[in-house]
């Protein structure tokens, strides 16, 4: 029988964004706050964490950041009763500054990154230079690192798939649960705004009600940061097919899922 897990999205910091960042070319003048999330996967014989939080810089390349760095990671893990040294496996969805920092906090972990993302992070397209932290690459190389291919099995009931679009080599994590397979999309999908395109309002990470202009008629709506929109749509449809329902897709920065447990208790 395949192992069944529970998934805990945990806040490891906050980031101020515009709606144009979250939904391509929409409402650049509308700002709000979303969580920087990591995902703790509970069950089986290994303690697994997806992503390692944000660089410890409150104004990295102009982004407004709060509660980031090692303290943010420690606080987030403490909320699920874990410490960095407890983590056996770290899956890095992609190598952007708010997902792949603080890697030195996990002395006992094996790290898993897509081979395509490893190569792309060395030479990103010019407009993405600012969101990669190149100096972390040699540090990661000195650790127990697996450069994975599409479909790599991390543990019984957990595997990673390559979902290009936001970056060339981003990976999503597929997790078996009592309700079926969940997919942790990483930043292929930032928020439910990218999946439920007729949304007119939501509550941001500060508890503020945010009214937005909907994008009706779209099955998915891409994030503002991407490298290939054709890949984005192909990847979005792929993860929906795997999950079987949008309710089992967990986006990378969604306030709605922050602090919950999936499947929900």
N, C-alpha and C positions, 0 to 999 in steps of 0.2 A: 504494500500500500504506500502510495506517495505521501511524503510528509506534508502536513498542513500547517501553515504559519499564520501569525497575526502581524499586521503592519502598523507601525506607529509613526506617522509624520510628526517630526519634532522641530520646533523653531530654534534656529541657531543664529538668529539675527533678523534685522529688518532692513528693507531697502525702499527708498522713495523712487517712484517711477511715474512716467506719463502713460496715458492710455495708448499713445502711439507706439510705445515700447512693447506693450503687451498685445496690442492688435494692430497690425501693419497699417500705417498711414491714417489712423483714426484718432481724432481729438487730441492733438499734440499739446493743447493748453490745459488738459485735465490731468491733475496729479493726484496720487494717492499712495498708500503704503502697503506693501505686501511682505509676507514672511520669506526669509531665506530658510529653506527646509532641508533637513536630512531625513532619512527614513530608517528606522530601526526595525529589523525583521526578527521576530521572536518565534522560536520553535526549532526543533531538530537539535543537532549536536553542536552547531556553530552559532556564534553571535555575529550577525551580519549588519553592517551599516552601509547605506547608500549615500554617498557624498559626505564631505568633510567641512562644509561651511565656507566662510568668506575671509578674505584677507583682513588683517587687523589695521584698517585704515578708514577713518570715518568719512573720508572724501576721496575715495579712490577713483581717479579719472572723472571726477565730477559727480559721481554717484553719492547720494545722501544715505549713509549707512549708520546703523545703530546696533549696539549689543553684539558686535561681530568679533571675530578672532577666537582664540582658545577659550576665553571665558564663556562665549556664546555656545560653543560646542559642549563644554562641561555642563553648563546649565541645562541644555537640551537633553543630554544623555541622562542627567540626574532625574529628569522628569519621568523617565521610564526605568529608573533604578539601575542604571549602568554607568560605568566609567570608561574612559578611553582605553585603558589597558585591558579591559574585558573583551574588546572587539577582536574577533578572529579573522574576519574578512571585511575589507572595504571595497565596495564597488564605486568607481568614479564615473558618473554619467557622462561628463565631458569636462574639459580642462579649463573652463572659465573661472574667473577670480572668485566667484561666489559659490563654487561647487567643489573646488579642488585644493583649497588652502588648508593649512593646519595639519598636513599629513604627518608631521613629526610627532604628533600626539598619540600615535597608535603603534607602540613598539612591538606588539605581538601580532600585528595584522599582516595578512597577505592582501596585496592590492590588485585590482582587476580593472583594466582599461582596454577599450577597443584598440586594436593595432592601427586602424585607420585614423583614430583620434590622436594617437601618439605621434604619428607622422604629420598629421595636419597641424597639431599644436606647435610643431617646430617651424612651420612656414604658413601661418594663417593668411587669408586674404587681407590686404592692407587695412580695410575698415574694421577688422576684428583684432588688430594688434593690441589695442588697448584693453581688451577683455580677457586676454591670455596672460598668464604669469609665467613667462619663459624660464625664470630662474628656478622654478620648482621642478622642472623636468629632470635635471641631473640628480636632484635630491631623490625623486621618486625612483629613478633608475638604480639607486643604491639599495633600495629595499627589496623585499620579496614581491616581485612584480610579474604578473601574467598579462601579456598582450594578447587579448582574446580575439577570436573571430566570431562572426554571427552565430548565435545558437549555443555558445559555450555554457556548459553546465557548472554552475557555481557550487551547488549542493543539491541533494535530492529535493526536487520540487522548486528549485530556484535556477533560472538561467537568464542570460543576457542576450539581447538581439541588437543589431546595428540599425539605427533609425536616423539616417541623415536628413538634413533639412535645416535645422538650427545651426549645426556644425556638420562637417564632413563625416565625422566618425562618432557622433553621439550614440550612446547605448541606452536602451530601456531595460528594466528589470522585470521579468515575468515571475510571479510568485504564486504558488499553489496554496489555496485556502479552503476552508470548509464550504465556501460558497462558489468555488471555481477559481479560475485564474484571474488575478489582478495584474495590471501593468502599471509600473511606475514610469511615467513617460519622460522624466527629466524635463528639460526645457524645449522638447519638441512641442509641448503644450504648456504654456505658463500657468493658465488659469482655466476655470470653467468657461470664461468668456471665449476661449478658443474652441470649445466644444459645443456650447449652447449659445449660438450666435444671435438668438433673438432676446437675450438677456437685456433688461432695461435698468436694473439696479442690483447692487450687492453691498455687503459689509466688508470694509477693508480691515487690515491688521490692527488698526487703532480703534476699531469699533464704529467708524464713520460710515454713514449711508452714502454710497456713491451712485449717482444717477448717470447712466451712459446711453449713448445713441446705439441702438441695436444694429446688427448686420444680418437681417433676415435673408433667407434664401441660400445660405451657405451651410454646408454640412460641417465644415471646419473653417476657422479663420486663422491665418498664420500670425506668429509673433513678429514684432518689428525687427528683431535681429535674426537673420537667417542667411544661409549661403545659397540655397537652391529651393525654389518654391515647388517645382515638380517633385523633388525628393520629399519635401514636406508632406504634400498630399498623399503620396504613395505610402509614406511611413505612418501617417495618421490612420489611413484605412487599414493598414496592416495591424496596428496595435488594437484597433477596434475589433477586427476579426478574431484576434487572439483572446481578448477579454470577453467578447460576446455581448458586452453592454458598456455604454459610456459610464455607468455607475461604478464599474470596476476599473476605470482608468483614473490614476491619481496624478494630477499635474504637478509641475515643479515648484510653483510659487503661490498656491491657491490658499487664501485665508480660510475658505470653507472647510478644508480638511485638516487644518492646523490643530494639533493636540487631540485628534480623535484616534480611534482604533478601527482598523478594517480587517476582517468584517466587523461591523459595529456590534458592540456587546448588547 
